Amino acid sequence: MGYEDRDYFRAKPRFELSRAVGAGTLGLIITVVAGFISGLVVSDTIQYAGALKSTGVAEFWAAATVEGRQAWWARKLFVLTASDISPWVQGYSPGYWKVATSWLVAPGIFSAVLDTIFVYFAGKSLEEPLGRRRFLLLFIGACVAANLMAGFSDALVQPGRQQVVIMGCGPGVVACFVGLLWIVPDQRSIGGWPLKRVMAVVIGALLVINVMMALFAAGEIGLSPTQLLWGAAFGAVFMQALKNKGALPSVGVEAADESWSKRGYMHSYDEDDPASAKQRERDSKTAEKLEREAAKRAEAAAAEKARLDATLAKISASGINSLTRAEKKFLDSQSKRKKD
């Protein structure tokens, strides 16, 4: 391995969107697109929330109560509402399995397009520094956890709504964007603000807009106002947990005061390889042991040289006959060592 391949020589990963699309991101995009197409085939509609009859919403919810109809099957498979989760909601019918399927199908064609675009950008910016496994765990975990929590909280926030639809992978996208706040550098951005602050403002604005649109939308069937909020909360908890474990990657510009050396951030490129971490720990312990042994040898050599100097000084002052038996033996051993 050349010196330019070593960790301490290689440049730190930069925060950029020019990197290639990872396999995890590509898989999520395909899943989101395939999920919406599957929902379209099963339910024969492209819109599950709102009050526009031209989209087939009214017809869908009317047909969803008739067993055996396409809408009924779609409702059972992936259309999640508070009545599937919260026992205190009128019309409660257990459908907890839909927390694992509802994120696969967007609540409308517009949401499906936005989700696909946002998954692309979230994956390009986060999959490489975080690692594929952790990236997918963050994304899918946020979708499942947020949809479950929204099922409990939406009934309390909007008790007057007939149905509050909880669908789509928006929580995963928001969780990824929130997760970026833990690893983006403090480099200057728009208007001289740090990039991290700009991202925090944008994320906050998106969450507020989503809540306002959901709360004040007309009709008895609307979108969840809390789904994205729970996704943001999951992303914050997930990234903080990584930081507490010391497993949080750091990316940034080439600056002396980067967060690369801050507590909780990883200093190597092998954050996804536990075996490499253990090997680094073993190497560190071995290096410390060798340093201690070298220090002991140096100390012993210094003491031996001082003793030899004292013996020679005694000979010079009083003659060789003044030496004790032990001093003569020590002098003989030093002479033999020099001959060897």
Secondary structure, 3 states (H helix, E strand, C coil): CCHHHCCCCCCCCCCCCCCCCCHHHHHHHHHHHHHHHHHHHHHCCCECCCCCHHHCHHHHHHHCCCCCCHHHHHHHHCCECHHHCCCCCCCCCCCHHHHCCHHHCCCEHHHHHHHHHHHHHHHHHHHHHHCHHHHHHHHHHHHHHHHHHHHHHHHHHCCCCCEEEECCCHHHHHHHHHHHCCCCCCCECHHHCEHHHHHHHHHHHHHHHHHHHHHHCCCCEEECCCHHHHHHHHHHHHHHHHHHCCCECCCCCCCCCCHHHCCCECCCCCCCCHHHHHHHHHHHHHHHHHHHHHHHHHHHHHHHHHHHHHHHHHHHHHCHHHCCHHHHHHHHHHHHHHHC
